[in-house]
Amino acid sequence: MTISILVCDDLPEERLNLIRMLRRYEQGNDLELRLETAADGSELLSMWRPERWDLIFLDIFMPQIDGVEAARRLRRKDDNVEIVFATTSRRHGMDGYEIHALDYLAKPFSQPDVDSVMDWFLQQRAEKRRELTVRTSAGEEVLRTKNILYIESRGHACVIHATEQELSVRGSIDELAASLDTSFFRCHKSFLLNFAHVSKIEQRAFRLDSGESVPISAANLSRSKTALLEWRTRLS
């Protein structure tokens, strides 16, 4: 497996140190790492091309364009690359949720911490590549589960709301829920949503990054808040 990684840090010694640890991880796993470096956020943004990197280690405290601002600008055009903030402080936790950062790597770096982040990245990568096969009136169709926003039950069928399409599929919402991973949560008897697309909870609804709203039943309100917090905690 080949993984493309960018290390962005304004300090050359920090970049070199992290690259050494990534090479050690590569040697102990069945991987080929393609490593590149950038000295600040502006260089990162100038280097970006679609699908150029799978993972970015991004220092937060840098001159000119800092890591948080660079990540915000990057997210406007790239939803797929994973971002790990490398920093001496975790006070940017809320920024991490907004940007959908995969993890934080605390300085000074240690090999076990780098190994743990890479293990988590590979696990999340495998989950994001999961697919769901559904039956439609035109036959079978395969969807990437990461692209599913939510699923709505309508009578004896379901409508899958995805990032670029809506599909009416055969089967019950219970059957679809059984085929999906722990990123999906039943917040209402008629709705199953993907936590990966949740921006926030508004009274009795989940607000998604698409701008859409998914209702939460009164009976599930407390459990929905707890489940979202637990899911996000597992990512932090």
JOQUIFEN-V715157 format. One record per residue. N is the residue number from 1. RES is the residue in three letters. PSI is psi as a letter, one per 40 degrees, with the letter a starting at -180 (999 if undefined). OMEGA is omega in degrees with one decimal (* if undefined). Layout:
N_RES_PSI_OMEGA / N_RES_PSI_OMEGA
This chain:
1_MET_h_179.2 / 2_THR_h_179.1 / 3_ILE_h_177.9 / 4_SER_h_-173.3 / 5_ILE_h_171.0 / 6_LEU_h_172.8 / 7_VAL_h_-177.2 / 8_CYS_h_-179.6 / 9_ASP_i_-178.6 / 10_ASP_e_-179.6 / 11_LEU_h_-178.0 / 12_PRO_d_-178.8 / 13_GLU_d_178.0 / 14_GLU_d_177.6 / 15_ARG_d_-178.2 / 16_LEU_d_-179.4 / 17_ASN_d_-179.5 / 18_LEU_d_178.5 / 19_ILE_d_177.2 / 20_ARG_d_-179.8 / 21_MET_d_176.5 / 22_LEU_d_177.0 / 23_ARG_d_176.5 / 24_ARG_d_177.5 / 25_TYR_d_179.2 / 26_GLU_d_-178.1 / 27_GLN_d_-177.7 / 28_GLY_e_-178.1 / 29_ASN_i_-177.9 / 30_ASP_g_-174.3 / 31_LEU_i_165.8 / 32_GLU_h_-178.9 / 33_LEU_h_172.5 / 34_ARG_h_-170.8 / 35_LEU_h_173.6 / 36_GLU_i_-179.7 / 37_THR_i_172.7 / 38_ALA_i_-174.8 / 39_ALA_e_177.8 / 40_ASP_i_-176.7 / 41_GLY_d_-179.4 / 42_SER_d_177.7 / 43_GLU_d_176.4 / 44_LEU_d_-176.1 / 45_LEU_d_179.0 / 46_SER_d_-179.5 / 47_MET_d_-171.6 / 48_TRP_h_169.8 / 49_ARG_i_178.7 / 50_PRO_h_176.6 / 51_GLU_f_178.9 / 52_ARG_d_-177.6 / 53_TRP_i_172.1 / 54_ASP_d_-172.2 / 55_LEU_h_175.8 / 56_ILE_h_168.2 / 57_PHE_h_-168.0 / 58_LEU_h_174.7 / 59_ASP_i_-178.9 / 60_ILE_d_-172.7 / 61_PHE_g_178.8 / 62_MET_i_177.8 / 63_PRO_i_-179.2 / 64_GLN_c_178.7 / 65_ILE_h_-178.7 / 66_ASP_i_-173.7 / 67_GLY_d_-178.9 / 68_VAL_d_179.9 / 69_GLU_d_176.9 / 70_ALA_d_179.6 / 71_ALA_d_178.2 / 72_ARG_d_-179.1 / 73_ARG_d_179.7 / 74_LEU_d_-177.6 / 75_ARG_d_178.6 / 76_ARG_d_-178.4 / 77_LYS_e_-178.5 / 78_ASP_h_178.4 / 79_ASP_e_-169.8 / 80_ASN_d_-177.2 / 81_VAL_h_176.9 / 82_GLU_i_-178.6 / 83_ILE_h_172.3 / 84_VAL_h_176.7 / 85_PHE_h_174.9 / 86_ALA_h_-168.7 / 87_THR_i_175.0 / 88_THR_e_-176.1 / 89_SER_i_176.0 / 90_ARG_e_-176.2 / 91_ARG_e_177.3 / 92_HIS_f_-176.3 / 93_GLY_d_-179.6 / 94_MET_d_174.8 / 95_ASP_d_179.0 / 96_GLY_d_177.0 / 97_TYR_d_-178.6 / 98_GLU_d_-175.3 / 99_ILE_e_-175.7 / 100_HIS_f_176.2 / 101_ALA_i_-179.5 / 102_LEU_d_-172.7 / 103_ASP_i_172.1 / 104_TYR_i_175.8 / 105_LEU_h_-173.9 / 106_ALA_h_173.0 / 107_LYS_i_-4.3 / 108_PRO_i_-177.1 / 109_PHE_i_171.2 / 110_SER_i_-178.5 / 111_GLN_d_178.3 / 112_PRO_d_179.4 / 113_ASP_d_177.6 / 114_VAL_d_178.3 / 115_ASP_d_-179.5 / 116_SER_d_178.5 / 117_VAL_d_-180.0 / 118_MET_d_176.0 / 119_ASP_d_-179.0 / 120_TRP_d_177.7 / 121_PHE_d_-178.9 / 122_LEU_d_177.4 / 123_GLN_d_179.5 / 124_GLN_d_178.2 / 125_ARG_d_179.2 / 126_ALA_d_179.9 / 127_GLU_d_-178.3 / 128_LYS_d_-179.9 / 129_ARG_e_179.3 / 130_ARG_i_-177.1 / 131_GLU_i_177.9 / 132_LEU_h_176.9 / 133_THR_h_-177.1 / 134_VAL_i_178.9 / 135_ARG_h_176.5 / 136_THR_i_178.5 / 137_SER_d_179.9 / 138_ALA_e_-178.0 / 139_GLY_a_-179.0 / 140_GLU_i_175.6 / 141_GLU_i_-178.7 / 142_VAL_h_179.6 / 143_LEU_i_168.4 / 144_ARG_h_-176.3 / 145_THR_d_-179.5 / 146_LYS_d_-178.9 / 147_ASN_e_179.9 / 148_ILE_h_177.0 / 149_LEU_d_177.1 / 150_TYR_i_179.2 / 151_ILE_h_-176.5 / 152_GLU_h_177.0 / 153_SER_h_178.4 / 154_ARG_h_-179.5 / 155_GLY_b_-178.8 / 156_HIS_e_179.0 / 157_ALA_i_177.5 / 158_CYS_i_173.4 / 159_VAL_h_176.8 / 160_ILE_h_177.2 / 161_HIS_h_-179.0 / 162_ALA_i_-174.1 / 163_THR_d_-175.3 / 164_GLU_e_-178.5 / 165_GLN_i_170.2 / 166_GLU_h_-178.4 / 167_LEU_h_170.4 / 168_SER_h_-173.3 / 169_VAL_i_178.0 / 170_ARG_i_177.8 / 171_GLY_i_-177.5 / 172_SER_i_177.3 / 173_ILE_d_175.8 / 174_ASP_d_179.8 / 175_GLU_d_178.9 / 176_LEU_d_179.6 / 177_ALA_d_-178.8 / 178_ALA_e_-178.1 / 179_SER_e_-173.9 / 180_LEU_i_-174.9 / 181_ASP_a_-173.1 / 182_THR_e_173.0 / 183_SER_e_-177.6 / 184_PHE_h_-173.5 / 185_PHE_h_178.6 / 186_ARG_g_-176.8 / 187_CYS_e_-176.0 / 188_HIS_i_-178.1 / 189_LYS_d_-177.7 / 190_SER_e_-175.9 / 191_PHE_h_175.8 / 192_LEU_h_-174.9 / 193_LEU_i_179.9 / 194_ASN_h_-179.3 / 195_PHE_d_-177.3 / 196_ALA_e_-179.5 / 197_HIS_e_-179.2 / 198_VAL_h_174.5 / 199_SER_d_-179.2 / 200_LYS_i_173.1 / 201_ILE_h_177.8 / 202_GLU_h_-179.8 / 203_GLN_b_-177.8 / 204_ARG_f_179.5 / 205_ALA_i_170.1 / 206_PHE_h_172.6 / 207_ARG_h_-176.4 / 208_LEU_i_178.9 / 209_ASP_e_175.2 / 210_SER_e_-175.3 / 211_GLY_e_-179.7 / 212_GLU_i_-179.2 / 213_SER_h_179.3 / 214_VAL_h_-174.7 / 215_PRO_i_173.7 / 216_ILE_h_178.1 / 217_SER_i_-179.2 / 218_ALA_d_-178.2 / 219_ALA_d_-176.2 / 220_ASN_e_-172.7 / 221_LEU_d_-179.3 / 222_SER_d_-179.2 / 223_ARG_d_179.0 / 224_SER_d_179.0 / 225_LYS_d_-179.5 / 226_THR_d_-177.7 / 227_ALA_d_177.9 / 228_LEU_d_179.0 / 229_LEU_d_179.5 / 230_GLU_d_179.6 / 231_TRP_d_179.9 / 232_ARG_d_178.5 / 233_THR_d_178.1 / 234_ARG_d_179.4 / 235_LEU_e_-174.5 / 236_SER_999_*
